[in-house]
Each structure stands twice: as structure tokens, then as C-alpha cells.
Amino acid sequence: MKNNPIGVFDSGIGGLSVLKQFIRFLPFERYVYLGDTARVPYGNRSPETVKRYARESTRFLLEHDVKLIVVACNTVSSVALDVVREISTVPVIGMIYPAAVAALRATVNKKIGVIGTRATINSNAYTDEIHKLSNGDKIEVISQACPLFVPIIEEGWQEHPATKLIIEEYITTLKSENIDTLVLGCTHYPLLKQLLTEMMPGISLIDSGEHAAVMAVRMLAGQERLVEEKEVYIQKPEIEFYVTDIPSTFYDIAQRFLGFTVESPQIVSLGSLIK
Ligand code: DGL
């Protein structure tokens, strides 16, 4: 089991921001990445549909003998983590719990903001988790859906003046509520870190992928399932990429999210896995 790969799945390419964090903390592991690029975005879909898609992705990764499943997509983590856990025969890490723990550690004034897709925010998954973990402390959670962030980031508009205006619009309430911590509850938002820091100075930004990776290190170490470290320095981690479609912008976006070039992914069809 130790040498089996870690499976990571997402609605599309965004999960590569999570994979990037895993590679940072677990560089010697092998990875299988699945992006459902034919059906992205999940963020505006109903929980029932997201659950169905999540089941298919989970089965796909299990068939690749992964030792751990990382649900990189915050939308899936919010509405379908129970479904993934139900059918998975290996441990599962979602994005909500690690980020909620980190946010509670970071906040001083006990006012936490959460941004995510519509499905993530409507599910209340972050708010519920933060309250559940707060040990009776009175924590205020202010949530804001930011549906325009995903297309803006995929378009590469991090520096575009329109992006600032849209961010301004979305963060007005978060600012007026005086939050001191902001959970980036979507695979895409880490790419806005710099701009968000400029526009909300002094606020702690919580990158859900980063905290999930740290949790995975602890989990795998505790179960003695960390891969044996190689003595030779590896330049590029071993990753098998699977997608359900290769859109024209795939390679550009993937490079931006991951920081290095993705070699030709294999196209797979997930619907056929419905049992
Ligand atoms: N991966 C999704 C998430 O983290 C964003 C893209 C989508 O809507 O599918 O919520």
C-alpha cells in the first residue's frame, strides 16, 4: 500500500492548485489526477448531480489502486464528501475540515469569512464545520459566493482592472463585517491571493489545499503509509493525468495552476463507470 499513488480528483483543472500543495509537502509520492473537464464547472450544479459525478470519480480512482483519495474540489467536498466516504475503501481527505481547523487557529477577533462557489456557500458546509469545531466559542462566519472568480481566473485575468472591480463587489460585506480571516473555499482562489492581500490588508488567507496537504502528511505518517523516500533527487513528480476532455485552453491553465507543464493527459469517460 505504501507505494501506491495518491488519488486527487476535481471538477476540472482547478484541483491542480491542490495537487501543487501536495507535491510541495509530499514530493516523493506518486499521484493520479482526475479532472472532469468535460462537465466543469460543478459550482452552479445541484447537490444531486455533484454527488453522481463524485461517485464516478471516486470509483475511477479506486480502480487505479490509490492509497488515499483527495477531494480537491471544494464544491464536491461541501456537498458530496459523505458519498465519497461511503464508497471509498481507502481514507478520504476533503477540503472543508482542514481549512476550518486552520481558520479557527488563525482568527483573533472570531470573525471568519468564507468565499466559494454557489454550491459550496449554499451548502453551509464551511459554516457548519467551523461552528462544530469551535468548542462553544462564539464564532461569526460570513459567507460569500463568488461565481465570477472561476471564469476570470481561467481567463488569466489576475492583473485585469475588471478583476479588481469584481473582487471589490464581492468583498464589500466581508470587509464591513470586519473579518480577520478569509477561507479561500475554491480550487481557483489561491491564484487571487496576491490581489486579495492587497485589497484586504492584514487578513489571514486560508488556502484549503495547503492545509489538506499538511493533514495528509500527518495522516499517512500515522498510518505508516508514506512512500519510502528516494535517495536521488527527483526533478518532476510522477503524476498520471486523466481528464474527461481537453479544452483548447487546457495546457495554459494547467501550467498556471501547477507551475509546470502537464504532459498529454489521457482522456477517459466517467459515465460508463456508473454501477
Ligand atoms: N473546483 C471547483 C471548486 O473548488 C471550482 C470549479 C467548479 O465550479 O467546478 O469548488
Boltz pocket constraint, residues with backbone or C-beta under 6 A from the ligand:
constraints:
  - pocket:
      binder: B
      contacts: [[A, 10], [A, 11], [A, 12], [A, 14], [A, 15], [A, 40], [A, 41], [A, 42], [A, 43], [A, 44], [A, 72], [A, 73], [A, 74], [A, 75], [A, 76], [A, 117], [A, 120], [A, 150], [A, 185], [A, 186], [A, 187], [A, 188]]
      max_distance: 6.0
